[in-house]
């Protein structure tokens, strides 16, 4: 590994040559740009991810693009269908909650009757 003293000596030796510093800085910038462009090309050349089976409106790059009134209409229909399904599921949930409440009331009534009967039997046994 390079020590900080070694790097300090290089910096001090370059301090007297501003042209050399500028040239070295330019080389570093050019190398960085070259790497950046190479990475950009590699990203463009990479295969686009496959669209999910149910994604009819997704563009190949995965982004959603509205390309006209037909696509917009299709999207609104899909949203409307999804909302209908949600409403139906909410109705089912509400029905289940109602049934659960009725059953809870019935169970509570049964338990209250049992407690009353136990109280009555307990009073008759212990005068």
DSSP file (Angstrom, degrees, kcal/mol; ACC not computed):
  #  RESIDUE AA STRUCTURE BP1 BP2  ACC     N-H-->O    O-->H-N    N-H-->O    O-->H-N    TCO  KAPPA ALPHA  PHI   PSI    X-CA   Y-CA   Z-CA
    1    1 A X              0   0    0      0, 0.0     2,-0.3     0, 0.0     0, 0.0   0.000 360.0 360.0 360.0 150.6    0.0    0.0    0.0
    2    2 A X        -     0   0    0      1,-0.0     2,-0.2     2,-0.0     0, 0.0  -0.607 360.0-134.3 -81.1 140.4    1.1    3.5   -0.6
    3    3 A X     >  -     0   0    0     -2,-0.3     4,-1.8     1,-0.1     3,-0.3  -0.589  18.4-117.6 -92.7 158.5    1.8    5.6    2.4
    4    4 A X  H  > S+     0   0    0      1,-0.2     4,-2.2    -2,-0.2     5,-0.1   0.832 114.8  58.1 -63.0 -32.6    0.6    9.2    2.9
    5    5 A X  H  > S+     0   0    0      2,-0.2     4,-2.0     1,-0.2    -1,-0.2   0.885 104.2  51.0 -64.6 -39.2    4.2   10.4    3.0
    6    6 A X  H  > S+     0   0    0     -3,-0.3     4,-2.0     2,-0.2    -2,-0.2   0.920 111.6  46.7 -64.2 -44.4    4.8    9.0   -0.5
    7    7 A X  H  X S+     0   0    0     -4,-1.8     4,-2.6     1,-0.2    -2,-0.2   0.870 109.9  54.4 -65.4 -36.0    1.7   10.7   -1.9
    8    8 A X  H  X S+     0   0    0     -4,-2.2     4,-2.7     2,-0.2    -1,-0.2   0.896 107.0  51.2 -64.1 -39.5    2.7   13.9   -0.2
    9    9 A X  H  X S+     0   0    0     -4,-2.0     4,-2.3     2,-0.2    -2,-0.2   0.901 110.4  48.6 -64.7 -40.4    6.1   13.7   -1.9
   10   10 A X  H  X S+     0   0    0     -4,-2.0     4,-2.1     2,-0.2    -2,-0.2   0.935 112.4  48.7 -64.0 -45.0    4.4   13.2   -5.3
   11   11 A X  H  X S+     0   0    0     -4,-2.6     4,-1.3     1,-0.2    -2,-0.2   0.924 112.0  48.9 -60.2 -44.7    2.1   16.2   -4.7
   12   12 A X  H  X S+     0   0    0     -4,-2.7     4,-0.5     1,-0.2    -1,-0.2   0.880 110.8  50.3 -63.8 -37.6    5.1   18.4   -3.6
   13   13 A X  H  < S+     0   0    0     -4,-2.3     3,-0.5     1,-0.2    -1,-0.2   0.846 113.0  46.4 -70.9 -31.4    7.1   17.4   -6.7
   14   14 A X  H >< S+     0   0    0     -4,-2.1     3,-1.8     1,-0.2     7,-0.3   0.673  93.2  80.1 -81.2 -16.3    4.1   18.2   -9.0
   15   15 A X  H 3< S+     0   0    0     -4,-1.3    -1,-0.2     1,-0.3     3,-0.2   0.811  89.8  53.8 -61.7 -29.1    3.4   21.5   -7.2
   16   16 A X  T 3< S+     0   0    0     -4,-0.5     2,-0.5    -3,-0.5    -1,-0.3   0.551 103.7  60.4 -82.3  -5.8    6.2   23.2   -9.2
   17   17 A X    <>  +     0   0    0     -3,-1.8     4,-2.0     1,-0.1    -1,-0.2  -0.749  55.1 170.8-124.4  83.6    4.7   22.1  -12.5
   18   18 A X  H  > S+     0   0    0     -2,-0.5     4,-2.3     1,-0.2     5,-0.2   0.828  81.2  55.7 -64.3 -30.3    1.2   23.6  -13.0
   19   19 A X  H  > S+     0   0    0      2,-0.2     4,-2.5     1,-0.2    -1,-0.2   0.917 107.7  48.5 -67.3 -41.7    1.1   22.4  -16.6
   20   20 A X  H  > S+     0   0    0      2,-0.2     4,-2.6     1,-0.2    -2,-0.2   0.882 110.1  52.4 -64.1 -38.2    1.8   18.9  -15.6
   21   21 A X  H  X S+     0   0    0     -4,-2.0     4,-2.5    -7,-0.3    -2,-0.2   0.923 110.6  47.6 -62.0 -44.4   -0.9   19.2  -12.9
   22   22 A X  H  X S+     0   0    0     -4,-2.3     4,-2.4     2,-0.2    -2,-0.2   0.902 112.4  49.1 -64.3 -41.2   -3.4   20.4  -15.5
   23   23 A X  H  X S+     0   0    0     -4,-2.5     4,-2.3     2,-0.2    -2,-0.2   0.925 112.1  47.9 -65.3 -43.7   -2.4   17.5  -17.9
   24   24 A X  H  X S+     0   0    0     -4,-2.6     4,-2.0     1,-0.2    -2,-0.2   0.898 112.2  49.7 -63.2 -40.9   -2.8   14.9  -15.2
   25   25 A X  H  X S+     0   0    0     -4,-2.5     4,-2.2     2,-0.2    -1,-0.2   0.896 110.0  51.2 -63.3 -40.6   -6.2   16.4  -14.2
   26   26 A X  H  X S+     0   0    0     -4,-2.4     4,-2.7     1,-0.2    -2,-0.2   0.901 108.8  51.2 -64.5 -40.9   -7.3   16.3  -17.8
   27   27 A X  H  X S+     0   0    0     -4,-2.3     4,-2.5     2,-0.2    -1,-0.2   0.896 110.1  49.5 -62.5 -40.0   -6.3   12.7  -18.1
   28   28 A X  H  X S+     0   0    0     -4,-2.0     4,-2.2     2,-0.2    -2,-0.2   0.910 112.1  47.9 -65.3 -41.2   -8.3   11.8  -15.0
   29   29 A X  H  X S+     0   0    0     -4,-2.2     4,-2.5     2,-0.2    -2,-0.2   0.918 112.6  48.7 -65.6 -43.0  -11.3   13.6  -16.3
   30   30 A X  H  X S+     0   0    0     -4,-2.7     4,-2.6     1,-0.2    -2,-0.2   0.912 111.4  49.6 -63.8 -42.8  -11.0   11.9  -19.7
   31   31 A X  H  X S+     0   0    0     -4,-2.5     4,-2.2     1,-0.2    -1,-0.2   0.904 111.5  49.5 -63.1 -40.4  -10.7    8.5  -18.1
   32   32 A X  H  X S+     0   0    0     -4,-2.2     4,-2.1     2,-0.2    -2,-0.2   0.913 111.7  47.7 -64.3 -42.9  -13.7    9.2  -15.9
   33   33 A X  H  X S+     0   0    0     -4,-2.5     4,-2.9     2,-0.2     5,-0.2   0.904 109.9  53.3 -64.2 -40.8  -15.8   10.3  -19.0
   34   34 A X  H  X S+     0   0    0     -4,-2.6     4,-2.3     1,-0.2    -2,-0.2   0.926 110.7  46.5 -60.3 -44.5  -14.7    7.2  -20.9
   35   35 A X  H  X S+     0   0    0     -4,-2.2     4,-2.2     2,-0.2    -1,-0.2   0.880 112.0  51.8 -64.2 -37.8  -15.8    4.9  -18.0
   36   36 A X  H  X S+     0   0    0     -4,-2.1     4,-2.1     2,-0.2    -2,-0.2   0.929 111.8  45.0 -65.8 -45.1  -19.1    6.8  -17.8
   37   37 A X  H  X S+     0   0    0     -4,-2.9     4,-2.5     2,-0.2    -2,-0.2   0.877 112.0  53.2 -66.4 -36.9  -19.8    6.5  -21.5
   38   38 A X  H  X S+     0   0    0     -4,-2.3     4,-2.1    -5,-0.2    -1,-0.2   0.910 110.3  47.1 -64.1 -42.0  -18.8    2.8  -21.4
   39   39 A X  H  X S+     0   0    0     -4,-2.2     4,-2.1     2,-0.2    -2,-0.2   0.875 110.6  52.7 -66.3 -37.1  -21.3    2.2  -18.6
   40   40 A X  H  X S+     0   0    0     -4,-2.1     4,-2.1     2,-0.2    -2,-0.2   0.914 110.3  47.5 -64.9 -42.9  -24.0    4.1  -20.4
   41   41 A X  H  X S+     0   0    0     -4,-2.5     4,-2.3     1,-0.2    -2,-0.2   0.897 110.8  51.9 -64.5 -39.9  -23.5    1.9  -23.5
   42   42 A X  H  X S+     0   0    0     -4,-2.1     4,-1.1     1,-0.2    -1,-0.2   0.880 109.1  50.6 -64.2 -37.1  -23.5   -1.2  -21.4
   43   43 A X  H  < S+     0   0    0     -4,-2.1     3,-0.3     1,-0.2    -1,-0.2   0.909 112.0  46.8 -66.4 -41.7  -26.8   -0.1  -19.8
   44   44 A X  H  < S+     0   0    0     -4,-2.1    -2,-0.2     1,-0.2    -1,-0.2   0.854 112.2  50.6 -67.8 -34.4  -28.4    0.5  -23.2
   45   45 A X  H  < S+     0   0    0     -4,-2.3    -1,-0.2    -5,-0.2    -2,-0.2   0.690  87.5 104.9 -78.2 -18.3  -27.1   -2.8  -24.6
   46   46 A X  S  < S-     0   0    0     -4,-1.1     2,-0.1    -3,-0.3    -3,-0.0  -0.317  84.3-100.4 -64.2 145.6  -28.5   -4.8  -21.6
   47   47 A X        -     0   0    0      1,-0.1     2,-0.1     3,-0.0    -1,-0.1  -0.409  36.8-113.5 -68.2 140.0  -31.7   -6.7  -22.3
   48   48 A X        -     0   0    0      1,-0.1    13,-0.1    -2,-0.1    -1,-0.1  -0.486  39.6 -99.8 -70.7 143.5  -34.9   -5.1  -21.2
   49   49 A X        -     0   0    0     -2,-0.1     2,-0.1     1,-0.1    -1,-0.1  -0.344  43.1-101.0 -65.1 145.8  -36.6   -7.0  -18.4
   50   50 A X        -     0   0    0      1,-0.1     2,-0.2    -3,-0.1    -1,-0.1  -0.421  37.3-115.5 -68.4 139.8  -39.5   -9.2  -19.5
   51   51 A X        -     0   0    0     -2,-0.1    -1,-0.1     1,-0.1     9,-0.1  -0.505  35.3-102.4 -74.8 142.8  -43.0   -7.7  -19.0
   52   52 A X    >   -     0   0    0     -2,-0.2     3,-1.2     1,-0.1     6,-0.1  -0.230  32.0-111.1 -61.1 156.9  -45.2   -9.6  -16.5
   53   53 A X  T 3  S+     0   0    0      1,-0.3    -1,-0.1    -3,-0.1    -2,-0.1   0.846 115.8  45.5 -61.8 -35.3  -47.9  -11.8  -18.0
   54   54 A X  T 3  S+     0   0    0      1,-0.1     2,-1.3     2,-0.0    -1,-0.3   0.498  85.2 101.9 -88.1  -2.5  -50.7   -9.5  -16.8
   55   55 A X    <   +     0   0    0     -3,-1.2    -1,-0.1     1,-0.2     3,-0.1  -0.659  33.9 157.0 -88.2  93.9  -49.2   -6.2  -17.9
   56   56 A X  S    S+     0   0    0     -2,-1.3    -1,-0.2     1,-0.2    -2,-0.0   0.719  74.6  44.1 -86.9 -21.8  -50.9   -5.3  -21.1
   57   57 A X  S    S+     0   0    0     -3,-0.2     8,-0.6     2,-0.1     2,-0.2   0.425  85.9 112.0-103.9   1.1  -50.3   -1.6  -20.9
   58   58 A X  B     -A   64   0A   0      6,-0.1     6,-0.2    -6,-0.1     5,-0.1  -0.541  64.0-128.9 -80.4 139.5  -46.6   -1.7  -19.8
   59   59 A X    >   -     0   0    0      4,-2.2     3,-2.2    -2,-0.2    -1,-0.1  -0.378  32.4-100.9 -75.8 163.3  -44.0   -0.5  -22.3
   60   60 A X  T 3  S+     0   0    0      1,-0.3    -1,-0.1     2,-0.1    -2,-0.1   0.810 123.0  56.0 -58.2 -30.0  -41.0   -2.8  -23.0
   61   61 A X  T 3  S-     0   0    0      2,-0.2    -1,-0.3   -13,-0.1   -12,-0.1   0.421 119.8-108.5 -84.5   5.1  -38.8   -0.8  -20.7
   62   62 A X  S <  S+     0   0    0     -3,-2.2     2,-0.2     1,-0.3    -2,-0.1   0.303  81.4 121.7  90.5 -10.0  -41.2   -1.3  -17.8
   63   63 A X        -     0   0    0     -5,-0.1    -4,-2.2     1,-0.0     2,-0.6  -0.557  65.3-118.4 -87.4 153.1  -42.4    2.3  -17.8
   64   64 A X  B     -A   58   0A   0     -2,-0.2     2,-0.4    -6,-0.2    -6,-0.1  -0.800  34.1-178.6 -93.3 124.6  -46.1    3.2  -18.2
   65   65 A X        -     0   0    0     -8,-0.6     2,-0.7    -2,-0.6    -2,-0.0  -0.984  22.8-143.7-126.0 130.8  -46.8    5.3  -21.3
   66   66 A X        +     0   0    0     -2,-0.4     3,-0.1     1,-0.1    -2,-0.0  -0.834  21.6 177.2 -89.6 117.9  -50.1    6.7  -22.4
   67   67 A X        -     0   0    0     -2,-0.7     2,-0.3     1,-0.2     3,-0.1  -0.011  55.3 -38.9-114.8  30.1  -50.1    6.5  -26.2
   68   68 A X  S  > S-     0   0    0      1,-0.1     4,-1.9     2,-0.1    -1,-0.2  -0.790  75.3 -62.3 141.4 178.0  -53.5    7.7  -27.0
   69   69 A X  H  > S+     0   0    0     -2,-0.3     4,-2.6     1,-0.2     5,-0.2   0.819 122.7  58.5 -67.9 -32.2  -57.2    7.7  -26.1
   70   70 A X  H  > S+     0   0    0      2,-0.2     4,-2.5     1,-0.2    -1,-0.2   0.930 108.1  44.9 -65.3 -44.7  -57.6    3.9  -26.6
   71   71 A X  H  > S+     0   0    0      2,-0.2     4,-2.5     1,-0.2    -1,-0.2   0.908 113.4  51.2 -65.4 -41.3  -54.9    3.1  -24.1
   72   72 A X  H  X S+     0   0    0     -4,-1.9     4,-2.5     2,-0.2    -2,-0.2   0.918 110.5  48.6 -61.8 -43.3  -56.4    5.6  -21.7
   73   73 A X  H  X S+     0   0    0     -4,-2.6     4,-2.2     2,-0.2    -2,-0.2   0.913 110.9  50.6 -63.5 -43.0  -59.9    4.1  -22.1
   74   74 A X  H  X S+     0   0    0     -4,-2.5     4,-2.5     1,-0.2    -2,-0.2   0.909 110.5  50.0 -60.9 -41.8  -58.5    0.6  -21.5
   75   75 A X  H  X S+     0   0    0     -4,-2.5     4,-2.6     1,-0.2    -2,-0.2   0.924 109.7  49.6 -63.6 -44.0  -56.7    1.7  -18.4
   76   76 A X  H  X S+     0   0    0     -4,-2.5     4,-2.5     1,-0.2    -1,-0.2   0.878 110.8  51.0 -64.9 -35.8  -59.9    3.4  -17.0
   77   77 A X  H  X S+     0   0    0     -4,-2.2     4,-2.6     2,-0.2    -1,-0.2   0.924 110.5  48.5 -65.1 -43.7  -61.8    0.1  -17.8
   78   78 A X  H  X S+     0   0    0     -4,-2.5     4,-2.4     2,-0.2    -2,-0.2   0.917 112.6  48.4 -61.9 -42.3  -59.2   -1.9  -15.9
   79   79 A X  H  X S+     0   0    0     -4,-2.6     4,-2.5     1,-0.2    -2,-0.2   0.913 111.1  50.5 -63.6 -42.3  -59.4    0.5  -13.0
   80   80 A X  H  X S+     0   0    0     -4,-2.5     4,-2.2     2,-0.2    -2,-0.2   0.908 110.6  49.4 -62.7 -42.1  -63.1    0.3  -12.9
   81   81 A X  H  X S+     0   0    0     -4,-2.6     4,-2.2     2,-0.2    -2,-0.2   0.908 111.1  49.5 -63.4 -41.6  -63.1   -3.5  -13.0
   82   82 A X  H  X S+     0   0    0     -4,-2.4     4,-2.3     1,-0.2    -2,-0.2   0.909 110.2  50.8 -63.4 -41.5  -60.6   -3.5  -10.1
   83   83 A X  H  X S+     0   0    0     -4,-2.5     4,-2.4     2,-0.2    -1,-0.2   0.881 108.3  52.6 -64.9 -37.5  -62.8   -1.1   -8.1
   84   84 A X  H  X S+     0   0    0     -4,-2.2     4,-2.4     2,-0.2    -1,-0.2   0.924 109.2  49.4 -62.7 -43.3  -65.8   -3.3   -8.7
   85   85 A X  H  X S+     0   0    0     -4,-2.2     4,-2.5     1,-0.2    -2,-0.2   0.910 110.3  51.1 -61.0 -41.3  -63.9   -6.3   -7.4
   86   86 A X  H  X S+     0   0    0     -4,-2.3     4,-2.4     2,-0.2    -2,-0.2   0.910 109.4  49.9 -62.5 -42.2  -62.9   -4.3   -4.4
   87   87 A X  H  X S+     0   0    0     -4,-2.4     4,-2.2     2,-0.2    -1,-0.2   0.914 110.8  49.7 -63.3 -42.5  -66.5   -3.2   -3.7
   88   88 A X  H  X S+     0   0    0     -4,-2.4     4,-2.2     1,-0.2    -2,-0.2   0.913 111.1  49.2 -63.4 -41.8  -67.6   -6.9   -3.9
   89   89 A X  H  X S+     0   0    0     -4,-2.5     4,-2.4     1,-0.2    -1,-0.2   0.888 109.7  51.9 -64.1 -38.4  -64.8   -7.9   -1.5
   90   90 A X  H  X S+     0   0    0     -4,-2.4     4,-2.6     2,-0.2    -1,-0.2   0.884 108.1  51.9 -65.3 -37.9  -65.9   -5.2    0.9
   91   91 A X  H  X S+     0   0    0     -4,-2.2     4,-2.3     2,-0.2    -2,-0.2   0.923 110.2  48.6 -62.7 -43.2  -69.5   -6.4    0.8
   92   92 A X  H  X S+     0   0    0     -4,-2.2     4,-2.4     2,-0.2    -2,-0.2   0.913 111.6  49.3 -63.1 -41.8  -68.3   -9.9    1.6
   93   93 A X  H  X S+     0   0    0     -4,-2.4     4,-2.4     1,-0.2    -1,-0.2   0.920 110.2  50.8 -63.0 -43.2  -66.2   -8.7    4.5
   94   94 A X  H  X S+     0   0    0     -4,-2.6     4,-2.3     1,-0.2    -1,-0.2   0.895 110.1  50.3 -62.0 -39.9  -69.1   -6.6    5.8
   95   95 A X  H  X S+     0   0    0     -4,-2.3     4,-2.4     2,-0.2    -1,-0.2   0.909 110.2  49.8 -64.5 -42.1  -71.4   -9.7    5.6
   96   96 A X  H  X S+     0   0    0     -4,-2.4     4,-2.5     2,-0.2    -2,-0.2   0.904 110.8  49.7 -63.1 -40.8  -68.8  -11.8    7.5
   97   97 A X  H  X S+     0   0    0     -4,-2.4     4,-2.4     2,-0.2    -2,-0.2   0.910 110.1  50.9 -64.3 -42.0  -68.5   -9.1   10.2
   98   98 A X  H  X S+     0   0    0     -4,-2.3     4,-2.2     2,-0.2    -2,-0.2   0.925 111.5  47.1 -61.4 -44.5  -72.3   -9.0   10.5
   99   99 A X  H  X S+     0   0    0     -4,-2.4     4,-2.6     1,-0.2    -2,-0.2   0.908 110.7  52.3 -63.8 -41.9  -72.5  -12.8   10.9
  100  100 A X  H  X S+     0   0    0     -4,-2.5     4,-2.4     1,-0.2    -1,-0.2   0.897 109.3  49.8 -62.0 -40.1  -69.6  -12.7   13.5
  101  101 A X  H  X S+     0   0    0     -4,-2.4     4,-2.4     2,-0.2    -1,-0.2   0.921 110.7  49.5 -64.5 -43.4  -71.5  -10.1   15.5
  102  102 A X  H  X S+     0   0    0     -4,-2.2     4,-2.4     1,-0.2    -2,-0.2   0.924 112.4  47.5 -61.4 -44.2  -74.7  -12.1   15.5
  103  103 A X  H  X S+     0   0    0     -4,-2.6     4,-2.6     1,-0.2    -1,-0.2   0.893 110.5  52.2 -64.3 -38.9  -72.8  -15.2   16.6
  104  104 A X  H  X S+     0   0    0     -4,-2.4     4,-2.4    -5,-0.2    -1,-0.2   0.905 109.7  49.4 -64.1 -40.4  -71.1  -13.3   19.3
  105  105 A X  H  X S+     0   0    0     -4,-2.4     4,-2.6     2,-0.2    -2,-0.2   0.919 111.3  49.4 -62.7 -43.6  -74.4  -12.0   20.6
  106  106 A X  H  X S+     0   0    0     -4,-2.4     4,-2.4     1,-0.2    -2,-0.2   0.929 112.3  47.4 -61.4 -45.2  -75.9  -15.5   20.6
  107  107 A X  H  X S+     0   0    0     -4,-2.6     4,-2.6     1,-0.2    -1,-0.2   0.892 111.4  51.3 -63.6 -39.2  -72.9  -16.8   22.5
  108  108 A X  H  X S+     0   0    0     -4,-2.4     4,-2.5     2,-0.2    -2,-0.2   0.916 109.7  49.6 -64.2 -42.8  -73.1  -14.0   25.0
  109  109 A X  H  X S+     0   0    0     -4,-2.6     4,-2.4     2,-0.2    -2,-0.2   0.914 111.0  49.6 -61.6 -42.9  -76.8  -14.7   25.6
  110  110 A X  H  X S+     0   0    0     -4,-2.4     4,-2.3     1,-0.2    -2,-0.2   0.935 112.0  47.8 -62.3 -45.4  -76.1  -18.4   26.1
  111  111 A X  H  X S+     0   0    0     -4,-2.6     4,-2.5     1,-0.2    -2,-0.2   0.887 110.6  51.8 -63.4 -38.6  -73.3  -17.6   28.6
  112  112 A X  H  X S+     0   0    0     -4,-2.5     4,-2.5     2,-0.2    -1,-0.2   0.907 109.9  49.4 -64.6 -41.1  -75.6  -15.1   30.4
  113  113 A X  H  X S+     0   0    0     -4,-2.4     4,-2.5     2,-0.2    -2,-0.2   0.910 110.9  49.9 -62.8 -41.8  -78.3  -17.7   30.7
  114  114 A X  H  X S+     0   0    0     -4,-2.3     4,-2.4     1,-0.2    -2,-0.2   0.925 111.4  48.5 -62.9 -43.6  -75.8  -20.2   32.1
  115  115 A X  H  X S+     0   0    0     -4,-2.5     4,-2.5     2,-0.2    -2,-0.2   0.909 111.6  49.8 -63.2 -42.0  -74.5  -17.7   34.6
  116  116 A X  H  X S+     0   0    0     -4,-2.5     4,-2.6     2,-0.2    -1,-0.2   0.914 111.7  48.1 -62.7 -42.4  -78.1  -16.9   35.7
  117  117 A X  H  X S+     0   0    0     -4,-2.5     4,-2.7     1,-0.2    -1,-0.2   0.896 111.4  49.9 -67.1 -37.9  -78.9  -20.5   36.1
  118  118 A X  H  X S+     0   0    0     -4,-2.4     4,-2.5     2,-0.2    -1,-0.2   0.899 110.7  50.5 -66.0 -38.3  -75.7  -21.1   38.1
  119  119 A X  H  X S+     0   0    0     -4,-2.5     4,-2.0     2,-0.2    -2,-0.2   0.924 111.7  47.7 -61.9 -44.7  -76.6  -18.2   40.3
  120  120 A X  H  X S+     0   0    0     -4,-2.6     4,-1.9     1,-0.2    -2,-0.2   0.922 114.5  45.6 -64.0 -44.0  -80.1  -19.5   40.9
  121  121 A X  H  X S+     0   0    0     -4,-2.7     4,-1.6     1,-0.2    -1,-0.2   0.874 111.4  53.3 -67.7 -35.5  -78.7  -23.0   41.7
  122  122 A X  H  X S+     0   0    0     -4,-2.5     4,-1.5    -5,-0.2    -1,-0.2   0.857 109.2  48.9 -67.4 -34.0  -76.0  -21.5   43.9
  123  123 A X  H  < S+     0   0    0     -4,-2.0    -2,-0.2     1,-0.2    -1,-0.2   0.865 110.0  50.8 -72.4 -37.4  -78.7  -19.6   46.0
  124  124 A X  H  < S+     0   0    0     -4,-1.9     3,-0.2     1,-0.2    -1,-0.2   0.830 111.6  47.3 -72.9 -28.7  -80.9  -22.6   46.4
  125  125 A X  H  < S+     0   0    0     -4,-1.6     2,-0.7     1,-0.2    -1,-0.2   0.855 115.6  44.6 -77.5 -36.2  -78.0  -24.8   47.7
  126  126 A X     <        0   0    0     -4,-1.5    -1,-0.2    -5,-0.2    -4,-0.0  -0.833 360.0 360.0-113.3  94.2  -76.7  -22.2   50.2
  127  127 A X              0   0    0     -2,-0.7    -1,-0.1    -3,-0.2    -4,-0.1   0.509 360.0 360.0 -73.5 360.0  -79.5  -20.6   52.1
